[in-house]
Amino acid sequence: MTEEKLTNSLSIPKLLDDGSNWVEYRIKAETAMGAQSLELHIDGTARKLTPYAVDAQGTPVLADGKTEASEDQIEAREKRIEMYNKCQFLVKHMLLTSVSPRLSTLIMPLLTAKTMWDEIKKDATKKSKLCQVDTR
């Protein structure tokens, strides 16, 4: 994903606190994230890289622990780490701003977009089932 694609310009409806619009919200949220190639961050399959390990002299080394990483390899890895982090923050922002203040407070401390999404799903589906039971 290129940086210019990272935008929150796609509209996601606010998830109602009673979960009554969960189906519409889920479809539109997943579609908006998919349109920006962010779906791997909510399904938990986005791969988070770590910086290269360093040897005893403080030199970044490849996985074998001996071969020195080139400047190009280090820079490429740093850019991938930065892009992963930007995507995580964008998805978290999209989720935090599209739910009720109560749910936002609940998910705010969670560390990943996936854990936030899982909590939103749990909360909304629990409530939407209650709403369905109440209306019968």
N, C-alpha and C positions, 0 to 999 in steps of 0.2 A: 504494500500500500504506500502510495506517495503522500507526502505531507499535505499537499493541497486538497486531498480527498478527506482529510480529517476535519470534519465539520459537524455541527449539530443542527444543520439546516433542515433536516427532515423532521417533520412534526410527529410527535407521539402524544396521544391524548393522555390526560391526567388519569391515573388509576384511582377510581373512587375508593374511599376508605372502607366501604362495605363490600368491595370486591365485585359489585354487580356488573361492571363493564370489563371484567377480567378477560373474556374471550377476545373482545375487540382490542383491548390493550396489548395482550400477548402477541396477537398477529401483527399489529402495527409496530410494536417495539422490535419484534424479531425481524420484520421486513426492513425497518429503518437501519438496524444494525447490520443486516445482511447486505443492504445496498452500499454500505461503507466498508464491507469486508471485516466486520467486527464480530461476527457470529462465533468464531472460535473462542472469543473471550467470555461469552456467556455459557458456552457448552463445556468449557474447561479444557479444550484441546489446544489452545494457543501455547506455544512452547516458549517458556521463559529461559533465556540464556543467562549465564553468569559470566563475569569477566574471566579472562584466562588466569589460571593459577600462576603463581610466581615461584621461581626457584629460590635457593638460599641467598643468591645475590640480588634478588628482587627483580629478576628478568621474567617477563611473561613467557610461559612455555605452553606448548601444545599438550594434548591429552596424554602423550607418552611420558610427560614430565621431564623430558630432556631437550627436545627440539625447541629452539627459540622461535616465538611467534614473530612474524614480520610486521612491520608498521602497517602495511595494508590489511593484514589479517586482524590486527588489533583494532584498527579504525573501522573495519567492516563489522566486527563483533560489537563494538560500541554503538554503531548506528542501529544495529538490529535490537540491541538492548533498549536504546532510546525510543525506537519505534514501538516496541512492545509496551513500554511504560506509557507512552502517549496514548496508545489504543486502550490500555487499561483505564487510564484516567478519563478518557472520553466516554467509555461505556459507563463507568461509575457516575460520571456527571449526568449522562442521559437518564440513568435510572433514578438518581437522587432527585432530579428536577421533574420527574414524571410520576411521582408517587405523593401520597399525602404527607403532611408534616410528621404525623405519628409514625408512619412507616419509614420515612426518611431518617428519622432519629434512630429507629431500630436498626437500619442497615448501614448507617454512616460509619460505625466502627469496624465493619467487616473489611478484610484486607484485599479481597479479589472481587472482580466483577462477577465471576461465577457464584461465589458465596452470596453476594448481594442478590443476584437473579434467583438463586435457589430459595432464599428467604422470602422474596417477593412472591414467588410461585406458591410457597407453602402458606403464607399469610392469605393471599387472595383466594386460593382454591378452598381453603378452610372456610373462609367467610362466604364465598359464593355458594358453597354447599349449604351453609346455614340459611342464606337468603332463599335458596330454592326450597328448602324444607318449610320455611316460614310462609311462602306464598301458596302452598298447596291447600 
